[in-house]
Amino acid sequence: MVRQVSVEELAARLRAGEKVHLLDVRLPWEHEVARLPGSQLIPLQELPLRLHEVTAEGPIVVYCHHGIRSVSGAALLEQASFADVASLAGGIDAWSLRIDPAVPRY
């Protein structure tokens, strides 16, 4: 079962200076509308063929719009033997609502 991380926990980890690899599995147009700073975009449907592009040395947090696609993305990473992977519960929408209202909602 894929581990979930709340937006509050992720925000605290980032504020503390923890290096977290943010992987956005949404579509390019969604990434253009709203994204977390420094995140890597690999759409979910492309992820199986682009796993080699994920070069995180620490924890990976996968996110999407509402936290559905990110669970699938995190599961793919776990199956490919990536360690310390989590899905962002509620996705970028929850981030906008509870952490940073400057991030556009769509």
C-alpha positions, 0 to 999 in steps of 0.5 A: 500500500502506498504511503500518503503524506499530508500537505501540512507534513510536506510543507513542514519538511520543506520549511525545515530544509529537507531535500524532497524530490517532488514528482508531478504526474499530471499533464503539461498544461496542468503543470503550467497552471499550478505547480510546486516549486522545483518539481519534476514533470513526468505525466503518469502515462509516460512514467513507466518508460521514463523511470530512469529520469527520476534520479532522486537521492532522498525521499520522493513525493508524487503529486497530481491534482487531487491525489488519485494519479499520484497513488498510481505513480508512487506505486510504479516507483515502489515496484521499480525499487525506489525507496521512501516514496509517498503520494501527496494526499489531496494533491496540488488542490489541497496544497492551494486550499490549506498551504498556499492560496497563491497556487491557482486552483483549477 
